[in-house]
Amino acid sequence: MNEIMPGLALQKVDERIMTLNVGPQHPGSGHMRIIVQIDGDYIVACDPDPGYVHRGEEKMAEYRNYILNIPHLERPVIHDSCNVLYPYVLGVEEILGIEVPERAKYVRVIASELNRCIYIMYWLAIYGIFLGHSTMFMWPAGDREFLIDLMEKMTGARVTHAHFVPGGVRNDLPANFEDVCLRQVNYFEKRIKEYAAIFYDNPILIARTRDTGVLSRQDAIRLGTTGSVLRASGVDYDLRKKEPYDAYDELDIHTNVMKEGDSYARSKIPWLDMLESCNIIRQALQKMPKSGSVRTKLKPNPKGKGDQTVYKRVESGRGSLGCYIVSDGKTEPYRLKLSVPSFRNLIALPYLLKGEKLGNMPSVYWSLNYWPVEADR
C-alpha cells in the first residue's frame, strides 16, 4: 500500500501520536479492525485490518458441484444475494454452453434491481445511525420491507433466495406479480424521494459530510475504486451500460454521477441509484415477454467441456463484482475467485482519512459503501 500511497504508513516514533483500535468488536467498524493513529483530534494515519469474518467461500466452491455452490456463494452479501450470485451463474452458463430464455433474463434484471435497493436501504440505515440520525435508521429499515415482501413473493425466501441458477431462474413469477410489483415500486419510489428533505438537505448531515474525505477523479481511477465511490468522483462507469448482460442492453439506463468526490456525494449516489432502479424495474416489467420458459433444464451433475477459464462481472449494489472460474471438465470448479467491490474500495480509506478529524471517521468510512463480510469472503 505504501508504494501506491507514500507517506501513509503508521507512525513509529513520536510521543505525540496515540494509537487507537476501532473494532473489530466495535459496531461502527462493521466486523473489521481499523488501526488509527491520531495527533490530538487529527488522524495521522490509519491501517485497515480486515479478515475477521473470513468464510472460505472460494475454497469451498472447489468441493461442490456447479449447482450446490449456489446457496453458500450468496452468504458474503446476504442482503444483495442475487447480485453476488449473478456473475457466478453467468460464468457457469458459459462453461456449460447454456442458453438462457428471454423471459428469464428480464426476471433476473427485476430481482437484481430489487436486491440492489434492499442492500442500499440496509447500508443507508447504518449510515444514518452512525451519523446520529436515528430517523434515517428507522425509515430505511421499514421501507425496505416493501421490497423484501416482493422478493419473498418472487422467490419464496425473504433473505437469501438461491433464485438465480445456471440456465435462468429457479421458478417463474407468481400470478399477478407484475401488477403487485409495479404498485409496490411506485410507492417505494415516492417514499424514498422524501429522504431528500429529511436527510440529504439536513444541515447536520451536510456539515459532517461536505468536503470530508475528498477523493479526486484522478485518484479514484488510480486507486482502482468502483461503484458509487468511483461515480461520486466524476467517473461515468456502470457495467449495466458499459458491459451489459442479460436484458440490460434492452433498457434505457441513466448513470448517476457527481463531481465533488466527498463523503456527501458518495452517500447520495446510492440513493439516486435506487430511484434509477425503480425506473429499470418498470421498463423490465413492460418489455418482459408475457409467457415462455424461465429455465433451461440441465442434466444431473453437469460438466464443463474440457479446460476453460471464464471471468464475468456485474454491477452490484457496491460496484463491479466479478467471478473468475477455472474448469477442468469435472462437475465442480477447479478454481473459483471472487473480485468484490468492497475490497477494492477499502484501499481508499487510509488515503481519505489522513488529515481528517477523528469525528469524521464514520462519515468517511461508511461512505465507501464497504461491506466487511463481502471483502473477507
C-alpha positions as a Markdown table, in Angstrom:
| # | Residue | x | y | z |
|---|---|---|---|---|
| 1 | Met | 0.0 | 0.0 | 0.0 |
| 2 | Asn | 2.9 | 2.4 | 0.7 |
| 3 | Glu | 4.0 | 2.1 | -2.9 |
| 4 | Ile | 0.6 | 3.3 | -4.1 |
| 5 | Met | 0.1 | 5.9 | -1.3 |
| 6 | Pro | 3.5 | 7.0 | 0.0 |
| 7 | Gly | 3.6 | 8.6 | 3.4 |
| 8 | Leu | 0.5 | 6.7 | 4.8 |
| 9 | Ala | 2.5 | 4.2 | 6.8 |
| 10 | Leu | 1.7 | 4.1 | 10.5 |
| 11 | Gln | 4.0 | 6.4 | 12.5 |
| 12 | Lys | 6.6 | 4.6 | 14.6 |
| 13 | Val | 8.4 | 7.2 | 16.8 |
| 14 | Asp | 6.5 | 10.2 | 18.1 |
| 15 | Glu | 5.4 | 10.6 | 21.6 |
| 16 | Arg | 2.5 | 12.9 | 20.5 |
| 17 | Ile | 0.9 | 10.1 | 18.5 |
| 18 | Met | -1.8 | 7.9 | 20.1 |
| 19 | Thr | -2.8 | 4.6 | 18.5 |
| 20 | Leu | -6.5 | 3.6 | 18.7 |
| 21 | Asn | -8.0 | 0.3 | 17.8 |
| 22 | Val | -11.5 | 0.7 | 16.2 |
| 23 | Gly | -13.0 | -2.7 | 16.1 |
| 24 | Pro | -13.4 | -5.5 | 15.4 |
| 25 | Gln | -16.0 | -5.7 | 18.1 |
| 26 | His | -17.0 | -2.0 | 17.7 |
| 27 | Pro | -20.3 | -1.9 | 15.7 |
| 28 | Gly | -19.1 | 1.2 | 13.8 |
| 29 | Ser | -16.2 | -0.7 | 12.3 |
| 30 | Gly | -18.5 | -3.4 | 10.8 |
| 31 | His | -16.6 | -6.5 | 11.9 |
| 32 | Met | -13.2 | -5.0 | 10.9 |
| 33 | Arg | -10.4 | -3.5 | 12.8 |
| 34 | Ile | -9.2 | -0.1 | 11.9 |
| 35 | Ile | -5.9 | 0.9 | 13.5 |
| 36 | Val | -5.9 | 4.7 | 13.7 |
| 37 | Gln | -3.1 | 7.0 | 14.8 |
| 38 | Ile | -4.1 | 10.4 | 16.0 |
| 39 | Asp | -2.3 | 13.6 | 16.9 |
| 40 | Gly | -4.7 | 15.4 | 19.1 |
| 41 | Asp | -8.0 | 15.3 | 17.2 |
| 42 | Tyr | -6.5 | 14.7 | 13.8 |
| 43 | Ile | -5.8 | 11.4 | 12.1 |
| 44 | Val | -2.2 | 11.0 | 11.2 |
| 45 | Ala | -2.5 | 7.6 | 9.6 |
| 46 | Cys | -4.8 | 4.5 | 9.6 |
| 47 | Asp | -4.3 | 0.9 | 8.7 |
| 48 | Pro | -7.4 | -1.2 | 7.8 |
| 49 | Asp | -7.2 | -4.7 | 9.2 |
| 50 | Pro | -9.8 | -6.9 | 7.5 |
| 51 | Gly | -10.2 | -10.7 | 7.7 |
| 52 | Tyr | -12.2 | -11.2 | 10.9 |
| 53 | Val | -15.2 | -12.7 | 9.1 |
| 54 | His | -13.4 | -14.8 | 6.5 |
| 55 | Arg | -15.6 | -17.7 | 5.4 |
| 56 | Gly | -13.6 | -19.6 | 2.8 |
| 57 | Glu | -16.2 | -19.3 | 0.1 |
| 58 | Glu | -13.8 | -19.6 | -2.8 |
| 59 | Lys | -12.2 | -22.8 | -1.4 |
| 60 | Met | -15.5 | -24.4 | -0.5 |
| 61 | Ala | -16.6 | -23.9 | -4.1 |
| 62 | Glu | -13.9 | -26.4 | -5.3 |
| 63 | Tyr | -15.6 | -29.2 | -3.4 |
| 64 | Arg | -19.2 | -28.7 | -4.5 |
| 65 | Asn | -20.7 | -29.0 | -8.0 |
| 66 | Tyr | -21.9 | -26.1 | -10.0 |
| 67 | Ile | -25.4 | -26.3 | -8.6 |
| 68 | Leu | -24.6 | -26.9 | -4.9 |
| 69 | Asn | -22.4 | -23.8 | -4.9 |
| 70 | Ile | -25.4 | -21.5 | -5.4 |
| 71 | Pro | -26.7 | -21.3 | -1.7 |
| 72 | His | -23.4 | -20.7 | 0.0 |
| 73 | Leu | -22.0 | -18.2 | -2.5 |
| 74 | Glu | -24.8 | -15.9 | -1.5 |
| 75 | Arg | -23.6 | -15.7 | 2.1 |
| 76 | Pro | -21.0 | -12.9 | 1.8 |
| 77 | Val | -23.7 | -10.4 | 1.0 |
| 78 | Ile | -27.0 | -11.9 | 2.1 |
| 79 | His | -29.0 | -8.7 | 1.5 |
| 80 | Asp | -27.7 | -8.4 | -2.1 |
| 81 | Ser | -27.7 | -12.1 | -2.7 |
| 82 | Cys | -28.9 | -12.0 | -6.3 |
| 83 | Asn | -26.1 | -9.7 | -7.4 |
| 84 | Val | -23.3 | -11.6 | -5.6 |
| 85 | Leu | -24.5 | -14.8 | -7.3 |
| 86 | Tyr | -25.1 | -13.2 | -10.7 |
| 87 | Pro | -21.5 | -13.3 | -12.1 |
| 88 | Tyr | -21.1 | -16.9 | -10.9 |
| 89 | Val | -24.2 | -18.0 | -12.8 |
| 90 | Leu | -23.2 | -16.1 | -15.9 |
| 91 | Gly | -19.8 | -17.8 | -15.8 |
| 92 | Val | -21.2 | -21.3 | -15.3 |
| 93 | Glu | -23.6 | -20.8 | -18.2 |
| 94 | Glu | -20.6 | -20.0 | -20.5 |
| 95 | Ile | -18.7 | -23.1 | -19.2 |
| 96 | Leu | -21.7 | -25.4 | -19.7 |
| 97 | Gly | -22.8 | -23.8 | -23.0 |
| 98 | Ile | -26.3 | -22.9 | -21.8 |
| 99 | Glu | -28.7 | -20.5 | -23.5 |
| 100 | Val | -31.0 | -18.5 | -21.2 |
| 101 | Pro | -34.6 | -18.0 | -22.1 |
| 102 | Glu | -35.6 | -14.4 | -22.8 |
| 103 | Arg | -38.2 | -14.1 | -20.1 |
| 104 | Ala | -35.7 | -15.4 | -17.5 |
| 105 | Lys | -33.3 | -12.5 | -18.4 |
| 106 | Tyr | -35.9 | -10.0 | -17.5 |
| 107 | Val | -36.9 | -11.8 | -14.3 |
| 108 | Arg | -33.2 | -11.7 | -13.3 |
| 109 | Val | -33.0 | -7.9 | -14.0 |
| 110 | Ile | -36.0 | -7.3 | -11.8 |
| 111 | Ala | -34.7 | -9.4 | -9.0 |
| 112 | Ser | -31.2 | -7.8 | -9.3 |
| 113 | Glu | -32.7 | -4.3 | -9.1 |
| 114 | Leu | -34.9 | -5.2 | -6.1 |
| 115 | Asn | -31.9 | -6.7 | -4.3 |
| 116 | Arg | -29.9 | -3.6 | -5.1 |
| 117 | Cys | -32.4 | -1.4 | -3.4 |
| 118 | Ile | -32.7 | -3.8 | -0.4 |
| 119 | Tyr | -28.9 | -3.6 | 0.1 |
| 120 | Ile | -28.8 | 0.1 | -0.3 |
| 121 | Met | -31.6 | 0.6 | 2.3 |
| 122 | Tyr | -29.7 | -1.5 | 4.7 |
| 123 | Trp | -26.5 | 0.4 | 4.1 |
| 124 | Leu | -28.3 | 3.7 | 4.4 |
| 125 | Ala | -29.9 | 2.8 | 7.7 |
| 126 | Ile | -26.4 | 2.1 | 9.1 |
| 127 | Tyr | -25.0 | 5.3 | 7.6 |
| 128 | Gly | -27.8 | 7.3 | 9.2 |
| 129 | Ile | -27.5 | 5.8 | 12.7 |
| 130 | Phe | -23.7 | 6.3 | 12.8 |
| 131 | Leu | -24.2 | 9.9 | 12.0 |
| 132 | Gly | -26.6 | 10.3 | 14.9 |
| 133 | His | -29.7 | 10.4 | 12.6 |
| 134 | Ser | -32.0 | 7.8 | 14.2 |
| 135 | Thr | -34.8 | 8.5 | 11.8 |
| 136 | Met | -32.6 | 7.5 | 8.9 |
| 137 | Phe | -32.2 | 4.2 | 10.6 |
| 138 | Met | -35.8 | 3.5 | 11.1 |
| 139 | Trp | -37.2 | 4.8 | 7.8 |
| 140 | Pro | -34.9 | 2.7 | 5.5 |
| 141 | Ala | -35.3 | -0.3 | 7.8 |
| 142 | Gly | -39.0 | -0.1 | 7.5 |
| 143 | Asp | -39.3 | 0.9 | 3.8 |
| 144 | Arg | -37.1 | -1.9 | 2.6 |
| 145 | Glu | -39.7 | -4.4 | 3.9 |
| 146 | Phe | -41.9 | -3.5 | 0.9 |
| 147 | Leu | -39.2 | -4.9 | -1.4 |
| 148 | Ile | -38.4 | -7.8 | 0.9 |
| 149 | Asp | -42.1 | -8.8 | 0.6 |
| 150 | Leu | -41.7 | -8.7 | -3.2 |
| 151 | Met | -38.7 | -10.9 | -3.2 |
| 152 | Glu | -40.4 | -13.3 | -0.9 |
| 153 | Lys | -43.4 | -13.4 | -3.3 |
| 154 | Met | -41.0 | -13.9 | -6.3 |
| 155 | Thr | -38.6 | -16.5 | -4.7 |
| 156 | Gly | -40.2 | -17.9 | -1.6 |
| 157 | Ala | -37.5 | -16.6 | 0.7 |
| 158 | Arg | -37.0 | -13.2 | 2.4 |
| 159 | Val | -33.2 | -13.0 | 2.8 |
| 160 | Thr | -31.1 | -15.3 | 0.6 |
| 161 | His | -33.1 | -16.5 | -2.3 |
| 162 | Ala | -31.0 | -19.0 | -4.3 |
| 163 | His | -33.1 | -17.8 | -7.2 |
| 164 | Phe | -30.5 | -17.5 | -10.0 |
| 165 | Val | -29.5 | -20.8 | -11.4 |
| 166 | Pro | -27.5 | -21.8 | -14.5 |
| 167 | Gly | -30.0 | -21.6 | -17.3 |
| 168 | Gly | -32.3 | -19.0 | -15.9 |
| 169 | Val | -34.2 | -18.7 | -12.6 |
| 170 | Arg | -35.5 | -21.3 | -10.2 |
| 171 | Asn | -39.2 | -20.6 | -10.8 |
| 172 | Asp | -41.5 | -18.3 | -12.8 |
| 173 | Leu | -43.2 | -15.2 | -11.4 |
| 174 | Pro | -46.4 | -15.9 | -9.4 |
| 175 | Ala | -49.8 | -14.8 | -10.7 |
| 176 | Asn | -50.4 | -11.1 | -10.8 |
| 177 | Phe | -46.8 | -10.4 | -9.7 |
| 178 | Glu | -46.3 | -7.7 | -12.3 |
| 179 | Asp | -49.2 | -5.6 | -11.0 |
| 180 | Val | -48.2 | -6.0 | -7.4 |
| 181 | Cys | -44.6 | -5.2 | -8.2 |
| 182 | Leu | -45.5 | -2.1 | -10.1 |
| 183 | Arg | -47.6 | -0.8 | -7.3 |
| 184 | Gln | -45.0 | -1.5 | -4.6 |
| 185 | Val | -42.2 | 0.0 | -6.6 |
| 186 | Asn | -44.2 | 3.2 | -7.3 |
| 187 | Tyr | -45.0 | 3.6 | -3.6 |
| 188 | Phe | -41.4 | 2.8 | -2.7 |
| 189 | Glu | -40.1 | 5.5 | -5.1 |
| 190 | Lys | -42.5 | 8.0 | -3.6 |
| 191 | Arg | -41.2 | 7.2 | -0.1 |
| 192 | Ile | -37.5 | 7.4 | -0.8 |
| 193 | Lys | -38.0 | 10.8 | -2.5 |
| 194 | Glu | -38.9 | 12.1 | 1.0 |
| 195 | Tyr | -35.4 | 11.2 | 2.1 |
| 196 | Ala | -34.1 | 14.3 | 0.3 |
| 197 | Ala | -35.8 | 16.7 | 2.7 |
| 198 | Ile | -35.2 | 14.7 | 5.9 |
| 199 | Phe | -31.6 | 13.5 | 5.3 |
| 200 | Tyr | -29.8 | 14.9 | 2.2 |
| 201 | Asp | -30.9 | 18.5 | 2.9 |
| 202 | Asn | -30.3 | 18.2 | 6.6 |
| 203 | Pro | -27.7 | 20.8 | 7.7 |
| 204 | Ile | -26.2 | 18.3 | 10.2 |
| 205 | Leu | -25.5 | 15.7 | 7.5 |
| 206 | Ile | -24.2 | 18.4 | 5.2 |
| 207 | Ala | -21.8 | 19.8 | 7.9 |
| 208 | Arg | -20.4 | 16.3 | 8.6 |
| 209 | Thr | -20.0 | 15.1 | 5.0 |
| 210 | Arg | -19.4 | 18.1 | 2.8 |
| 211 | Asp | -15.7 | 18.5 | 1.9 |
| 212 | Thr | -14.7 | 15.5 | 4.1 |
| 213 | Gly | -12.8 | 12.6 | 2.7 |
| 214 | Val | -12.4 | 14.2 | -0.8 |
| 215 | Leu | -11.4 | 11.7 | -3.5 |
| 216 | Ser | -10.4 | 13.3 | -6.8 |
| 217 | Arg | -11.3 | 11.9 | -10.1 |
| 218 | Gln | -7.7 | 11.1 | -10.9 |
| 219 | Asp | -7.1 | 9.3 | -7.5 |
| 220 | Ala | -10.4 | 7.4 | -7.8 |
| 221 | Ile | -9.1 | 5.9 | -11.1 |
| 222 | Arg | -5.6 | 5.4 | -9.8 |
| 223 | Leu | -6.7 | 3.6 | -6.7 |
| 224 | Gly | -9.0 | 1.3 | -8.7 |
| 225 | Thr | -12.2 | 2.2 | -6.9 |
| 226 | Thr | -15.6 | 1.1 | -8.2 |
| 227 | Gly | -19.3 | 1.7 | -8.0 |
| 228 | Ser | -20.7 | 4.7 | -6.1 |
| 229 | Val | -17.2 | 5.6 | -4.9 |
| 230 | Leu | -16.0 | 5.9 | -8.4 |
| 231 | Arg | -19.0 | 7.7 | -9.8 |
| 232 | Ala | -19.1 | 10.2 | -6.9 |
| 233 | Ser | -15.7 | 11.4 | -8.1 |
| 234 | Gly | -17.0 | 12.2 | -11.6 |
| 235 | Val | -16.3 | 8.9 | -13.4 |
| 236 | Asp | -19.2 | 7.7 | -15.6 |
| 237 | Tyr | -18.8 | 3.9 | -15.4 |
| 238 | Asp | -21.6 | 1.4 | -14.8 |
| 239 | Leu | -21.3 | -2.2 | -16.1 |
| 240 | Arg | -25.0 | -2.3 | -16.9 |
| 241 | Lys | -24.3 | 0.2 | -19.6 |
| 242 | Lys | -20.6 | -0.4 | -20.4 |
| 243 | Glu | -20.8 | -4.2 | -20.5 |
| 244 | Pro | -24.5 | -5.0 | -20.5 |
| 245 | Tyr | -25.6 | -8.6 | -19.6 |
| 246 | Asp | -28.9 | -10.4 | -19.9 |
| 247 | Ala | -31.6 | -7.9 | -20.7 |
| 248 | Tyr | -29.8 | -4.7 | -19.7 |
| 249 | Asp | -28.9 | -3.8 | -23.2 |
| 250 | Glu | -32.6 | -3.6 | -24.0 |
| 251 | Leu | -33.3 | -1.0 | -21.3 |
| 252 | Asp | -32.6 | 2.8 | -21.1 |
| 253 | Ile | -30.3 | 3.2 | -18.1 |
| 254 | His | -29.1 | 6.5 | -16.6 |
| 255 | Thr | -25.8 | 6.5 | -14.7 |
| 256 | Asn | -25.8 | 8.8 | -11.7 |
| 257 | Val | -22.5 | 10.8 | -11.4 |
| 258 | Met | -21.4 | 13.6 | -9.1 |
| 259 | Lys | -18.1 | 15.5 | -9.3 |
| 260 | Glu | -17.4 | 16.6 | -5.7 |
| 261 | Gly | -15.9 | 13.3 | -4.6 |
| 262 | Asp | -16.6 | 13.9 | -0.9 |
| 263 | Ser | -18.5 | 11.9 | 1.7 |
| 264 | Tyr | -21.7 | 13.7 | 0.8 |
| 265 | Ala | -21.5 | 12.7 | -2.9 |
| 266 | Arg | -20.6 | 9.1 | -2.0 |
| 267 | Ser | -23.6 | 8.9 | 0.3 |
| 268 | Lys | -26.0 | 10.4 | -2.2 |
| 269 | Ile | -25.1 | 8.3 | -5.3 |
| 270 | Pro | -26.6 | 5.0 | -3.9 |
| 271 | Trp | -29.8 | 6.9 | -3.1 |
| 272 | Leu | -30.0 | 8.2 | -6.7 |
| 273 | Asp | -29.3 | 4.6 | -7.8 |
| 274 | Met | -32.4 | 3.4 | -6.0 |
| 275 | Leu | -34.5 | 5.9 | -8.0 |
| 276 | Glu | -33.0 | 4.6 | -11.2 |
| 277 | Ser | -33.6 | 1.0 | -10.1 |
| 278 | Cys | -37.3 | 1.8 | -9.9 |
| 279 | Asn | -37.2 | 3.1 | -13.4 |
| 280 | Ile | -35.3 | 0.0 | -14.6 |
| 281 | Ile | -37.9 | -2.3 | -13.0 |
| 282 | Arg | -40.8 | -0.5 | -14.6 |
| 283 | Gln | -39.1 | -0.9 | -18.0 |
| 284 | Ala | -38.4 | -4.6 | -17.5 |
| 285 | Leu | -42.0 | -5.3 | -16.4 |
| 286 | Gln | -43.2 | -3.6 | -19.6 |
| 287 | Lys | -40.8 | -5.3 | -22.0 |
| 288 | Met | -40.6 | -8.7 | -20.5 |
| 289 | Pro | -42.2 | -11.5 | -22.6 |
| 290 | Lys | -45.6 | -12.3 | -21.0 |
| 291 | Ser | -45.0 | -16.0 | -21.3 |
| 292 | Gly | -42.4 | -18.6 | -22.0 |
| 293 | Ser | -39.8 | -20.7 | -20.2 |
| 294 | Val | -37.7 | -19.2 | -17.4 |
| 295 | Arg | -35.1 | -22.0 | -17.2 |
| 296 | Thr | -33.1 | -24.3 | -19.4 |
| 297 | Lys | -33.1 | -27.6 | -17.6 |
| 298 | Leu | -29.8 | -29.3 | -17.0 |
| 299 | Lys | -28.8 | -32.9 | -16.6 |
| 300 | Pro | -27.8 | -34.0 | -13.1 |
| 301 | Asn | -24.2 | -33.0 | -12.2 |
| 302 | Pro | -23.4 | -31.1 | -15.4 |
| 303 | Lys | -19.7 | -30.9 | -16.5 |
| 304 | Gly | -17.7 | -28.3 | -18.4 |
| 305 | Lys | -16.3 | -29.2 | -21.8 |
| 306 | Gly | -12.6 | -29.5 | -21.2 |
| 307 | Asp | -10.3 | -26.9 | -19.8 |
| 308 | Gln | -11.9 | -23.5 | -19.7 |
| 309 | Thr | -11.3 | -20.1 | -18.0 |
| 310 | Val | -14.2 | -17.7 | -17.6 |
| 311 | Tyr | -14.5 | -14.2 | -16.0 |
| 312 | Lys | -17.8 | -12.5 | -15.7 |
| 313 | Arg | -18.7 | -9.3 | -13.8 |
| 314 | Val | -21.9 | -7.4 | -12.9 |
| 315 | Glu | -22.8 | -4.1 | -11.3 |
| 316 | Ser | -23.7 | -4.9 | -7.7 |
| 317 | Gly | -25.0 | -2.5 | -5.1 |
| 318 | Arg | -21.4 | -1.6 | -4.2 |
| 319 | Gly | -19.8 | -1.7 | -7.7 |
| 320 | Ser | -18.1 | -4.1 | -10.1 |
| 321 | Leu | -18.4 | -7.7 | -8.7 |
| 322 | Gly | -16.6 | -10.4 | -10.8 |
| 323 | Cys | -16.3 | -14.1 | -10.7 |
| 324 | Tyr | -13.3 | -16.0 | -12.1 |
| 325 | Ile | -13.9 | -19.7 | -12.8 |
| 326 | Val | -11.4 | -22.3 | -13.9 |
| 327 | Ser | -12.9 | -25.6 | -15.2 |
| 328 | Asp | -11.1 | -28.8 | -15.9 |
| 329 | Gly | -14.1 | -30.7 | -17.2 |
| 330 | Lys | -15.4 | -32.0 | -13.9 |
| 331 | Thr | -18.6 | -31.4 | -12.1 |
| 332 | Glu | -17.1 | -28.8 | -9.8 |
| 333 | Pro | -14.9 | -25.8 | -10.5 |
| 334 | Tyr | -11.2 | -26.4 | -10.4 |
| 335 | Arg | -10.7 | -22.8 | -9.0 |
| 336 | Leu | -13.1 | -20.0 | -8.2 |
| 337 | Lys | -12.2 | -16.5 | -7.2 |
| 338 | Leu | -14.5 | -13.5 | -6.4 |
| 339 | Ser | -13.4 | -10.0 | -7.2 |
| 340 | Val | -15.5 | -7.9 | -4.8 |
| 341 | Pro | -16.1 | -4.1 | -4.8 |
| 342 | Ser | -15.8 | -3.7 | -1.1 |
| 343 | Phe | -12.2 | -4.9 | -1.0 |
| 344 | Arg | -11.3 | -2.7 | -4.0 |
| 345 | Asn | -12.8 | 0.4 | -2.3 |
| 346 | Leu | -11.1 | -0.3 | 1.0 |
| 347 | Ile | -7.7 | 0.8 | -0.4 |
| 348 | Ala | -9.1 | 4.4 | -0.4 |
| 349 | Leu | -9.7 | 4.5 | 3.3 |
| 350 | Pro | -6.1 | 5.4 | 4.5 |
| 351 | Tyr | -5.8 | 7.9 | 1.8 |
| 352 | Leu | -9.1 | 9.7 | 2.7 |
| 353 | Leu | -8.7 | 9.7 | 6.5 |
| 354 | Lys | -5.2 | 11.2 | 6.6 |
| 355 | Gly | -5.6 | 14.7 | 7.9 |
| 356 | Glu | -9.3 | 14.3 | 8.8 |
| 357 | Lys | -10.6 | 14.8 | 12.3 |
| 358 | Leu | -11.3 | 11.7 | 14.3 |
| 359 | Gly | -15.0 | 12.6 | 14.5 |
| 360 | Asn | -15.2 | 12.5 | 10.7 |
| 361 | Met | -14.1 | 8.9 | 10.5 |
| 362 | Pro | -17.7 | 7.3 | 10.5 |
| 363 | Ser | -18.9 | 9.6 | 7.7 |
| 364 | Val | -15.8 | 8.8 | 5.6 |
| 365 | Tyr | -15.6 | 5.1 | 6.3 |
| 366 | Trp | -19.3 | 4.3 | 5.7 |
| 367 | Ser | -19.5 | 6.5 | 2.6 |
| 368 | Leu | -17.1 | 3.9 | 0.9 |
| 369 | Asn | -20.1 | 1.5 | 0.7 |
| 370 | Tyr | -17.9 | -1.1 | 2.3 |
| 371 | Trp | -19.3 | -4.5 | 3.5 |
| 372 | Pro | -16.8 | -6.4 | 5.5 |
| 373 | Val | -18.2 | -9.9 | 5.0 |
| 374 | Glu | -18.0 | -9.4 | 1.2 |
| 375 | Ala | -14.4 | -8.2 | 1.4 |
| 376 | Asp | -13.3 | -11.1 | 3.6 |
| 377 | Arg | -15.4 | -13.7 | 1.7 |
